[in-house]
Amino acid sequence: MILITKALRTKFEKTGSQEGLGMDAEIIVKFFTPDASWSMYALEFDGEDSFFGIVDGHFAEYGYFSLRELKKVKGNLGLPIERDLHFTGQTVRDLIGKFSGEPIASLAGDKGVSL
């Protein structure tokens, strides 16, 4: 599966930095492990390798992840990470309910914010 298409690259380029938008930042693409419980929601992409977004694994947190790593990582059954083809753009605020009240670390400094 192609993880980052030309259309997505263009969307990231047009969107640019979302710094300062907080809960209104747009999630451009979702990646996930089909055989594990990890999801990565990308807000920004540097055009080469680095994404910035929300990583939801054992807990949800803002952070950086790389396209190179996404291509290498396999889940518990050896399945590769996939791009969610059915994901429609959402804001961080829209995503909040999916985290069942767990805090996203770094959202409001070191304390996080309960969602």
Phi, psi and omega in degrees: 000138175280119183282326181229110182274169176299321179298319178292320177302316179296318180297314178300317181297316179294322182288319179065205181290138177248014179304134179091350180277342177055233184293345180267003177296140182270132173275121185273319184209150177243132172247153180206159173264116183292342182241023176208180186253037181254138174225146178235123182250112186268128177259325183221153178217135183279001179089350181237297186218331190260130173253153168237135180180206181253128175252122181246101179236255176287333173205164181266136177207153172286146177178181179256146173214155187249148177299320179303314179293320179301324180288334183271324189293139175238148178279190184302328181258012178085010180277143180282163175293143180238160172267134180285106182289343182259359180289129175250145183312136178222163171267167176302320179302319179296328184282338188311314183300337181286346183264010172049043176078003178283148179285148170263113180299144177077355182293321179231062182077204184287341183281339185072182178221135179286139182249000000 
